[in-house]
């Protein structure tokens, strides 16, 4: 997703965007740039160690286990007026970023409907750009930060919405990720499998229903109709599209299972609720990780 959004800002103004990186990652990005849908973008790379190079906006698009490193890389680029937007999975990244840089710099965010897939050569393809949902926790009236972010996304041509209740939207996306990401990884299933095989969809729904019960315990009003909304969105995604967790499993990379199933089990223990489907899926994915050397 980071590559897709960077390419949009690059098309708006090549000088407006850079990727913050250090070490081997910086060397690799400087050598190859980004390739999105067959187009090469020689995006500038900013040295993580360069002091005082403050950004107006930092869009965080890393795996959950890479967030501590990203925070270290960002520290020299967060200035008095920097806004931070995380398109990461899970429900904790905004809290962690707020603890590191101040909650006043962070807006809640989810990315919805984007089907970006990374190839073996590092290039990215996607057929659906989707949209970003962002805002303060509550948005009955847009704050100046929200308006400022909206103007930036407008200029880059990135579709967005500002929900009135952003926390509910965050949990809705969490429900989706816990369901479709994890089940797709276990079944090795593309979106097309969920679109055509009822049993795959039922397994995904069973996982999501357990998240709905946890959300209620946390004071968040999800409902089963929210699952139907996701299925409607998923029906429009490329049948060959793959979730990020399926891509990780196929490539032998570490997954974000701790952000998904791990968080579900943590909250279930907190509220003394049973989540047997999630527990089973979590254990299967942990086995896949162990077999991959993690």
C-alpha positions in Angstrom: 0.0 0.0 0.0 2.8 2.4 0.8 4.2 2.0 -2.8 0.7 2.7 -4.2 0.2 5.9 -2.2 3.8 7.1 -2.8 3.2 6.7 -6.5 0.0 8.9 -6.3 1.9 11.7 -4.5 4.8 11.3 -7.0 2.4 11.9 -9.9 1.1 15.0 -8.1 4.6 16.4 -7.6 7.8 14.3 -7.6 9.5 16.7 -5.2 6.7 16.3 -2.6 7.3 12.7 -1.6 10.1 10.7 -0.2 10.5 7.3 1.6 12.2 7.4 5.0 14.6 4.5 5.3 18.0 3.6 6.6 20.6 0.9 6.2 20.1 -1.8 3.6 16.6 -0.8 3.0 17.7 2.7 2.0 20.4 1.3 -0.3 17.9 -1.0 -2.0 15.3 1.7 -2.5 17.8 4.2 -3.9 18.9 1.5 -6.4 15.5 0.4 -7.6 12.9 3.0 -6.7 9.3 1.9 -6.8 7.5 0.1 -9.6 3.7 0.2 -9.5 1.5 -1.3 -12.2 4.5 -1.5 -14.5 5.5 2.2 -14.1 8.8 3.0 -12.5 8.9 5.9 -9.9 12.3 7.1 -8.9 11.0 8.3 -5.5 13.5 10.1 -3.4 14.8 8.3 -0.2 15.2 10.3 2.9 18.0 9.2 5.3 16.4 8.2 8.6 19.4 9.8 10.4 19.1 13.2 8.8 18.1 15.7 11.5 15.7 18.5 11.0 14.1 17.2 7.8 10.6 17.7 9.0 7.7 16.3 7.0 4.2 17.8 6.7 2.7 14.3 6.5 4.1 10.9 7.4 2.1 8.0 6.1 3.1 4.8 8.0 2.7 1.6 5.9 4.7 -1.1 7.6 4.1 -4.5 9.1 3.1 -4.5 12.8 6.4 -6.1 13.9 8.3 -3.3 12.0 6.6 -0.4 13.7 9.2 0.0 16.5 11.9 0.4 13.8 9.7 2.8 11.8 9.3 4.9 15.0 13.1 5.1 15.3 13.4 6.0 11.6 10.8 8.7 11.9 12.1 10.5 14.9 14.2 13.0 13.0 11.4 13.8 10.5 8.6 14.6 13.0 8.4 18.3 13.5 6.0 20.7 15.3 3.4 20.6 12.5 3.8 17.0 11.2 0.7 14.9 10.9 0.9 11.1 11.0 -1.5 8.8 9.3 -1.1 5.0 9.7 -2.6 2.7 7.1 -1.4 -0.3 9.1 -3.5 -3.2 10.1 -4.8 -3.8 13.6 -6.2 -1.4 16.2 -3.0 -0.4 18.1 -0.7 1.5 15.8 -2.2 4.9 16.4 -1.8 4.4 20.2 1.9 3.4 19.7 2.6 6.3 17.4 0.8 8.7 19.8 2.9 7.5 22.7 6.1 8.1 20.6 5.3 11.5 19.1 2.2 12.8 20.9 -1.5 12.0 20.2 -2.1 15.4 18.8 0.0 14.5 15.7 -1.9 11.3 14.9 -5.2 10.7 13.1 -7.0 7.4 13.1 -7.0 5.7 9.7 -7.9 2.6 7.7 -7.3 1.7 4.1 -10.3 0.0 2.4 -10.7 -1.8 -0.9 -7.1 -1.6 -2.1 -5.9 -4.9 -3.5 -2.1 -4.2 -3.8 0.0 -7.3 -4.4 3.8 -7.3 -4.2 5.7 -9.5 -6.7 8.9 -11.5 -6.2 10.9 -8.6 -7.7 9.5 -6.1 -5.3 7.1 -4.5 -7.9 3.5 -3.8 -6.9 0.3 -4.3 -8.9 -3.2 -3.3 -8.0 -6.5 -3.1 -9.8 -8.6 -1.3 -7.1 -7.3 1.9 -5.4 -10.1 1.8 -2.8 -10.3 4.7 -0.3 -8.9 5.9 3.0 -11.1 6.5 6.0 -9.6 8.8 8.5 -10.3 11.3 11.3 -10.3 12.1 14.9 -11.9 9.5 17.2 -15.2 11.4 16.7 -15.9 13.7 13.8 -19.3 15.4 14.1 -17.4 18.5 12.9 -14.1 18.3 11.0 -11.1 19.5 13.0 -8.5 21.7 11.4 -6.2 18.6 11.3 -8.8 16.6 9.4 -9.4 19.4 7.0 -5.6 19.8 6.4 -5.3 16.0 5.7 -8.3 16.1 3.4 -6.7 18.9 1.3 -3.5 16.8 1.0 -5.3 13.7 -0.2 -7.4 15.7 -2.6 -4.3 17.1 -4.2 -2.9 13.6 -4.6 -6.1 12.2 -6.0 -6.6 9.7 -3.1 -10.2 9.0 -2.4 -11.3 9.3 1.3 -14.1 9.6 3.8 -14.3 11.0 7.3 -16.6 8.8 9.4 -18.4 10.4 12.3 -17.3 7.5 14.5 -13.8 6.6 13.5 -13.2 4.1 16.3 -16.1 2.0 15.1 -14.6 2.1 11.6 -11.2 1.0 13.0 -12.8 -1.9 14.7 -14.8 -2.8 11.5 -11.6 -3.0 9.5 -10.0 -5.0 12.4 -12.9 -7.5 12.1 -12.3 -7.7 8.3 -8.6 -8.3 8.7 -9.0 -10.9 11.5 -11.5 -12.7 9.2 -10.3 -12.6 5.7 -6.5 -12.2 6.2 -6.2 -15.1 8.6 -8.6 -17.5 6.8 -7.1 -16.7 3.5 -3.7 -17.6 4.9 -4.9 -20.9 6.3 -6.8 -21.9 3.1 -4.2 -20.3 0.7 -7.3 -18.6 -0.8 -7.4 -15.6 -3.1 -10.4 -13.3 -3.0 -11.9 -15.4 -5.8 -12.2 -18.4 -3.5 -14.3 -16.3 -1.0 -16.4 -15.0 -3.9 -17.2 -18.5 -5.2 -16.8 -21.1 -2.4 -19.6 -20.7 0.3 -17.7 -22.7 2.9 -14.7 -20.3 2.8 -17.1 -17.4 3.3 -18.8 -19.2 6.3 -15.5 -19.8 8.0 -14.5 -16.1 7.5 -17.9 -15.1 8.9 -17.5 -17.3 12.0 -14.2 -15.6 12.8 -15.7 -12.2 12.3 -18.7 -12.9 14.6 -16.4 -13.6 17.5 -14.8 -10.2 16.9 -18.2 -8.6 17.0 -18.8 -10.0 20.5 -15.4 -8.7 21.6 -16.2 -5.3 20.1 -19.4 -5.1 22.2 -17.4 -5.9 25.3 -15.1 -3.0 24.4 -18.0 -0.6 23.9 -17.9 -0.6 20.1 -21.2 -1.3 18.3 -20.4 -3.7 15.4 -23.2 -5.8 14.1 -23.6 -8.8 11.7 -24.8 -6.4 8.9 -21.2 -5.1 8.9 -20.1 -8.5 7.7 -22.5 -8.2 4.7 -21.1 -4.8 3.9 -17.6 -6.3 3.7 -18.8 -9.2 1.5 -20.3 -6.6 -0.9 -17.0 -4.8 -1.1 -15.0 -8.0 -1.5 -17.2 -9.1 -4.4 -15.8 -6.2 -6.4 -12.1 -7.1 -5.7 -10.0 -8.9 -8.3 -10.5 -12.7 -8.0 -6.8 -13.1 -8.3 -6.1 -10.6 -5.5 -4.5 -11.8 -2.3 -4.6 -10.5 1.3 -1.4 -9.3 2.8 -1.2 -12.3 5.1 -1.6 -14.8 2.3 1.2 -13.0 0.5 3.4 -13.3 3.6 2.7 -17.1 4.0 3.4 -17.8 0.4 6.6 -15.9 0.5 7.7 -17.5 3.7 7.7 -14.2 5.6 6.6 -13.6 9.2 2.9 -12.7 9.4 0.9 -10.2 11.4 -0.9 -12.9 13.4 -0.1 -11.2 16.7 -2.0 -8.0 15.5 -5.0 -10.1 14.5 -5.5 -13.4 16.3 -3.1 -12.6 19.1 -5.0 -9.4 19.9 -8.3 -11.3 19.7 -7.1 -13.8 22.3 -5.7 -11.0 24.5 -9.1 -9.3 24.5 -11.0 -12.5 25.0 -8.9 -13.3 28.1 -9.6 -9.7 29.3 -13.3 -10.1 29.0 -13.5 -13.8 29.8 -15.0 -14.7 26.4 -14.6 -17.8 24.3 -13.3 -17.4 20.8 -12.7 -21.0 19.6 -12.6 -20.4 15.9 -10.1 -17.6 16.3 -8.0 -19.7 18.7 -7.9 -22.5 16.1 -7.0 -20.2 13.2 -4.3 -18.5 15.4 -2.7 -21.8 16.3 -2.6 -23.0 12.6 -0.9 -19.7 11.5 1.6 -20.1 14.3 2.4 -23.5 13.0 2.9 -22.1 9.5 5.2 -19.5 11.0 7.3 -22.1 12.9 7.6 -24.1 9.7 8.9 -21.0 7.9 11.5 -20.5 10.6 9.9 -17.9 12.8 
